[in-house]
Amino acid sequence: MLDQLLTALRRRDAFAKPSCRYADPRANLLGESEWEAMRPIVCRTLGLSAQPQPVLDALRAELDRTYREVAQRLPNNAAVRFETVNGKDELILTALEKLEEPASLV
């Protein structure tokens, strides 16, 4: 039972009070009316618009553009290949070569 409880805590399926590590992350969120009152201040502090749609549209366009660029270069990338494993196509990435630690980090 304790093992299952610990697993549930780690998956955030159960919460322990008073705990910082295993607490419910939603417990200290602002309520809807409190958030609407604080939204302009928070957005101004973060340098964001109170209207999220333009930011989301820009992020969507950037993600789409990046995805298309990566997909276009994929056939020419020798470090990436697809293999069929257990009847499913799997993405296989060639491991990077190990970099030696610079003397400044030793």
N, C-alpha and C positions, 0 to 999 in steps of 0.2 A: 504494500500500500504506500509506504513512504517513497519507494522508487517511482511509482506512478505519479505521486504528488509532485515530486521534484521534476519529473518530465513535464508535467502540466504547467508548472511554474516557469520552466525554461521556454516553453512554447507560448507562454502568455495566455494559457487557457484557464488559469486560476491565479488569484492575486492574494498577497499576504499583507495584512495591516499590522503595525505601521512599518513599512519597508520601502526604501528608496529603490532598491534593485528589482523587487518583485511586486511593486505597487501597480495599480491600474493606471495607465498613462492618461486615461480619459477623465480621471477623478478631479483634476485641477483645471480642466478646460473651462473657459467662460461659457455661460449659458447664451442662448441665441440673442436675447435682448441686451445682455452685457456686451457681447461681441459686436453687435451693431453700433453700440455707443462708442466702443474702443477702436473700431475698424479704421476710421480716418487717422487717428493718432498712430496706430501700429503701422499702417501703410506709409504714412509720412516718415516715420522713423526708419523704416526699411527702404525708403526711396522707391516705393511701388505705387502704382495707381490703385485706387479703391475699386476700380472695375477690372476684373481679372481677364476678361475675354481678349483684349489686345495682346497681353503677355502670353496667354495660352496659344493664340493664333501664331505668334512669332515662334514660340517653342515648337509647335506642331510643324511649321514650315521648315525650321532648321532640322528637326528630327527626320522629316521626310527627305530633305535634300541630302543629309548625311547617309541615310539608309541607301538611297539610290546610288550615291558615289561608291560606297563600300560594295554594294552588289555588283556594280559595273567592274570594279577592280578585282573581285573575288576570283574569277577564272585565271588571272595572271599571277596570283599569289601562291608561290610554291610552299609556303608554310601552312596553308590551309587546304584541307581536302575533305571529301565526304566518303564514308565507307558504310557498307551495310553490315550492321551488327544485330544479330538475332531478329532479322527481318525488318529492321528499322534503319533509316539513314541517320548516321551520326556525324556530327561535325568533329573533325580531328585537327587539332592545332599542334604544330611542331614545337617542341620545347625550345625555349630561348637558351642561348649559351650563358653559362655562369659568368658574371662579372666579378673580377677580383676586387676586394675592398681597398679603397685608396688608403694610403698611409695616414691621412688626416683623420680617418675614422678608427684606426687601430688604437 
